[in-house]
Amino acid sequence: MPVLSDDQMKQILEYNIDRIYFGQLNTKSLYNALDRVKHNANENFTYINIGRITNKTICTILWREMSYNPMRFGDESPFKHNGKNNLFHFCKTPGKYKSIDTEKIMNDIRWHIKEFLKLNSVNNSWSNSISAPDGLVRIGVDEFGNPDKTYSMLMHLCTCIQIIARQNIADFKNKKNVWRNCIIANAAKRHPTGFRSFRYANIDPRYAHLIANQRQR
């Protein structure tokens, strides 16, 4: 197993606004879209490509980030119920965690997921998948320059990753705790070259065209 440097570990674990986490979404594209419309006197919206974001996508990516740190987050996905990914069940059913601080982290994530589900509602009913057949969503501002609900709901997803990554980094940096060695071993196994890609390698081939034809306007 390769021995990774602290700088390599940070590159792997830290939240990065350029890294694609969900579908084709990264935080930088959100920031840039909002900045464009705020500084464009002629238009109050623009479009970004988020690819396909579903219940399965969200649960899988959140758990993938947590699973760098099983001593903290456990060995089984908290997003699965009866063997299936289920955001609704995660939001309705507080789990049992190894420590009070882990419970607080999970409650913070649960709050952001609930806000995402509310903002993504269809006919006043929570929805766990974003409806964007061509991968494009509109990002806009109101007359006061405040972000619209699409921007806000996507930021709630990004914030969930930030929370997990921040804890993973904190646990890695603490050389006296039990989590560090396990995090290092998992990172080295997944990224033997010491570099983590800015996009996930496992792409559903049905939606590969969204990557090849990624557009922003």
C-alpha positions in Angstrom: 0.0 0.0 0.0 1.4 3.4 -0.9 2.4 5.9 1.7 0.6 9.2 1.1 1.9 12.6 2.2 -0.1 15.0 4.2 -0.5 17.3 1.2 -1.8 14.3 -0.9 -4.2 13.4 1.9 -5.6 16.9 2.0 -6.1 17.0 -1.8 -8.1 13.8 -1.4 -10.2 14.7 1.6 -10.7 18.4 1.4 -13.8 19.9 -0.1 -13.0 21.5 -3.5 -15.3 23.9 -5.3 -13.9 22.6 -8.7 -14.7 18.9 -7.9 -17.8 17.4 -9.3 -19.8 15.6 -6.6 -23.4 15.2 -7.7 -24.2 14.5 -11.4 -22.2 17.3 -13.2 -22.6 19.8 -10.4 -19.7 21.6 -8.7 -19.9 24.6 -6.4 -17.8 26.8 -8.6 -20.3 26.6 -11.4 -23.0 27.7 -8.9 -20.9 30.6 -7.7 -20.1 31.7 -11.3 -23.7 31.5 -12.4 -24.9 33.6 -9.5 -22.1 36.1 -10.1 -23.0 36.4 -13.8 -26.7 37.2 -13.3 -25.9 39.6 -10.4 -23.6 41.6 -12.7 -25.8 41.4 -15.9 -28.2 44.2 -16.1 -30.0 42.6 -19.1 -30.8 39.2 -17.6 -31.7 37.9 -14.2 -31.0 34.2 -14.9 -28.6 31.8 -16.6 -28.3 28.0 -17.1 -25.9 25.4 -15.8 -25.6 21.7 -16.5 -26.0 19.6 -13.4 -26.4 16.3 -15.2 -28.7 13.9 -13.5 -29.2 14.1 -9.7 -31.5 11.5 -8.1 -32.2 10.0 -4.7 -29.7 7.2 -5.6 -27.0 9.7 -6.7 -27.3 11.8 -3.5 -27.3 8.8 -1.1 -24.4 7.1 -3.0 -22.1 10.2 -3.1 -22.8 11.3 0.5 -22.0 7.8 1.7 -18.9 7.5 -0.5 -17.6 10.6 1.2 -18.4 9.3 4.7 -16.8 5.9 4.0 -13.3 7.4 4.0 -13.9 7.6 7.7 -15.7 4.4 8.9 -14.5 4.8 12.5 -16.5 8.1 12.6 -19.5 7.3 10.3 -19.7 3.5 10.6 -19.5 0.6 8.1 -23.1 0.8 6.7 -24.7 3.7 4.8 -27.2 5.6 7.0 -29.1 6.4 3.8 -30.1 2.8 3.1 -33.4 1.3 4.3 -34.3 -2.3 3.6 -31.3 -2.4 1.3 -32.3 0.6 -0.8 -31.2 4.2 -0.8 -33.9 6.3 0.8 -33.5 10.0 1.6 -37.0 10.2 3.0 -36.3 7.5 5.6 -33.0 9.1 6.5 -34.8 12.4 7.2 -37.6 10.8 9.2 -35.4 8.4 11.3 -32.6 9.7 13.4 -29.9 7.0 13.6 -27.7 5.8 16.5 -24.1 7.0 16.3 -20.9 6.3 18.1 -20.6 9.8 19.7 -22.5 13.0 20.4 -20.4 15.0 18.0 -21.1 12.5 15.2 -24.8 12.7 16.0 -24.6 16.5 15.7 -22.8 16.2 12.3 -25.5 13.8 11.0 -28.3 16.1 12.3 -26.7 19.0 10.4 -26.6 16.9 7.2 -30.2 15.8 7.8 -31.3 19.4 8.1 -29.7 20.4 4.8 -31.2 17.3 3.1 -34.7 18.3 4.4 -34.2 21.8 3.1 -33.2 20.4 -0.3 -36.3 18.2 -0.4 -38.6 21.1 0.6 -37.1 23.4 -2.1 -37.3 20.6 -4.6 -41.0 20.0 -3.9 -43.5 19.3 -6.7 -47.1 20.2 -6.0 -46.2 20.7 -2.3 -44.8 17.2 -2.1 -41.1 16.6 -1.3 -39.1 15.3 -4.3 -35.8 13.5 -3.9 -34.8 13.8 -7.6 -34.2 16.9 -9.6 -36.3 17.2 -12.8 -33.9 18.3 -15.5 -34.2 15.9 -18.5 -31.4 17.6 -20.5 -29.3 18.3 -17.4 -29.8 22.0 -17.5 -31.3 24.1 -14.6 -32.0 27.8 -14.4 -30.2 29.8 -11.8 -31.6 33.3 -11.2 -32.0 36.1 -8.7 -35.0 38.1 -7.6 -35.4 41.9 -7.9 -33.3 42.3 -4.8 -30.5 40.2 -6.1 -31.3 37.2 -3.8 -30.6 33.7 -5.2 -33.6 31.7 -6.4 -34.7 28.4 -4.9 -32.8 26.3 -7.4 -29.5 27.8 -6.4 -30.4 27.4 -2.7 -31.4 23.8 -3.0 -28.2 22.9 -4.9 -26.2 24.7 -2.3 -27.8 22.6 0.5 -26.5 19.5 -1.3 -23.0 21.0 -1.6 -23.0 21.9 2.1 -23.6 18.3 3.0 -20.4 17.3 1.3 -18.6 20.3 3.0 -19.7 19.1 6.4 -18.5 15.6 5.8 -15.2 16.7 4.3 -14.5 19.1 7.1 -14.9 16.4 9.6 -12.8 13.9 7.7 -10.0 16.5 7.5 -10.3 17.3 11.2 -10.1 13.6 12.1 -7.2 13.0 9.8 -5.2 16.0 11.3 -5.8 14.7 14.9 -2.8 12.3 15.3 -4.0 11.2 18.7 -7.4 9.8 17.7 -8.4 6.4 16.4 -9.8 7.6 13.1 -6.6 8.9 11.4 -4.9 5.6 10.4 -8.1 4.2 9.0 -8.7 7.3 6.9 -5.1 7.1 5.6 -5.6 3.4 4.7 -8.8 4.0 2.9 -7.5 7.0 0.9 -4.4 5.1 -0.2 -6.5 2.1 -1.3 -8.8 4.3 -3.4 -6.2 6.7 -4.7 -2.9 4.8 -4.8 -1.3 7.6 -6.9 -2.0 10.1 -4.2 -4.3 12.2 -6.5 -8.1 12.3 -6.4 -9.8 13.2 -9.7 -12.1 16.2 -9.9 -14.9 14.0 -11.2 -16.1 10.7 -10.2 -14.9 7.8 -12.4 -18.1 5.7 -12.1 -20.4 7.4 -14.6 -23.7 5.8 -15.6 -23.2 5.3 -19.4 -26.8 6.3 -20.0 -25.9 9.9 -19.1 -22.3 10.0 -20.5 -23.5 12.4 -23.2 -24.2 15.0 -20.6 -20.6 15.0 -19.7 -19.4 15.2 -23.3 -21.8 17.9 -24.2 -21.6 19.9 -20.9 -22.9 23.4 -21.6 -23.1 26.6 -19.5 -24.7 29.7 -20.8 
